């Protein structure tokens, strides 16, 4: 996970808007079951996500999708990075300590004082932008769609290359999972 250390907002990624306007954002058929299972679980926990949404102003669908991505909906983990709650984090962001999911989630979503932006519920481009900044903007310089945001869509399926760990990019890798935007799009549908 990469983030801008000065906490200043960076320019938005025009690729996110281009993808949304291209019509290339359908969930690919062979990933539909994965998305449907994630959506079913997100709906089961909607009330918990709405509590965080009310505290942060971030749409509950986006919170649920990030939670799926970071920890497969495990409420015993940090939304920041998927490590277990109750222990100091050892990966980015290091040194954070919370014992309960909701305050940790609120911190994860707001810790960078506006760097992530404010994703309005009816603006998919800003939700994509928020998710990309949340995970890291390393794909921008390669003009690639972030797998964290777009994996599981037809747009992502046509590209190769991803960060396989913090700062380690592999040109031959592709994320086999589905992530943030396919889940949000189905939840909103």
JOZI-V666628 format. One line per field, one symbol per residue. phi: phi as a letter, one per 20 degrees, with the letter a starting at -180 (. if undefined). psi: psi as a letter, one per 20 degrees, with the letter a starting at -180 (. if undefined). A space follows every 50 residues. Layout:
BEGIN
phi->???
psi->???
END
This chain:
BEGIN
phi->.dbefemefdffefffffffefnedfffgfdffffffffgfgffdgffff fffffdnegffffffffgffblmefecffgbnfffncffddgefneccdc fffffffgecfdlngfndefgecffffffgfffgepdffgfeldffgged godffffeccoafeagmdedfeebfeedcffgffffgff
psi->pqqohijqqrqqoihgggghihjkkqpqgiihhggggggggghhjggghh ghghhhjpphhgggggggghklkojjrphgjirpqiqpqirppqjqoqiq gghgggghijhklihirooqhjnhghgggggghghqkhhgiilqpphhgi pirhghijqqpqpirojopphiqppirqbgghggghhh.
END
